Amino acid sequence: AQKVTQAQTEISVVEKEDVTLDCVYETRDTTYYLFWYKQPPSGELVFLIRRNSFDEQNEISGRYSWNFQKSTSSFNFTITASQVVDSAVYFCALSEARAGGTSYGKLTFGQGTILTVHP
Amino acid sequence: DTGVSQNPRHKITKRGQNVTFRCDPISEHNRLYWYRQTLGQGPEFLTYFQNEAQLEKSRLLSDRFSAERPKGSFSTLEIQRTEQGDSAMYLCASSPLTGRSFEKLFFGSGTQLSVL
């Protein structure tokens, strides 16, 4: 069975602070995908990143960066110089990958972290 | 790209009534998914279609729930004899069928169901 744990239920920061959202996962699969999604108040989940379990390189996209450590089963997300528009619920998710490197969209989500950025 | 569209946006019903939700995926996407999200939790997988074929159903999908995707286009999710525990946000998502790997899900804004 797969499991994703986001231990931080809520985080509150002041604009321009850096913030890290933690994600720990459990899976018996040797090949899998990890995701981060953002859910603003409008409700629509917005894709941020997908990481293949084979690729442990960290990734940076603008103010966003992701740290994947297979040894500790963690996939943490850092927002640098946070802004009010970053306020949302952030979800980490896991998807098994079938043999041959394909998966089909059945994601296991964590409970989410509510991020509030104050001006 | 008009995105994934879900209707209605909100639905209030009395316990015991039947409800039906509609999802229109992104037009070129072969795969369509239904998820359910309760307050304070992450979305949970319910079922998914590849074209018109329903390929997997979660055990969360009791026999009161039925989903269809006629002609591989839009999909409907029906809940019969609704219960208060069915109150949740029902999310639809779609993705293209690619040869090598799955990229991501494109989600709609969901249908919020309240069962009184």
Interface residues (C-beta under 8 A of the other chain):
Chain A: V4 Y33 F35 Y37 S42 G43 E44 L45 V46 F47 R50 N52 F91 A93 S95 A97 G101 T102 S103 Y104 G105 K106 L107 T108 F109 G110 Q111 G112
Chain B: R31 Y33 G40 Q41 G42 P43 E44 F45 Y48 Q50 L55 E56 M89 L91 A93 S95 R100 S101 F102 E103 K104 L105 F106 F107 G108 S109 G110 Q112
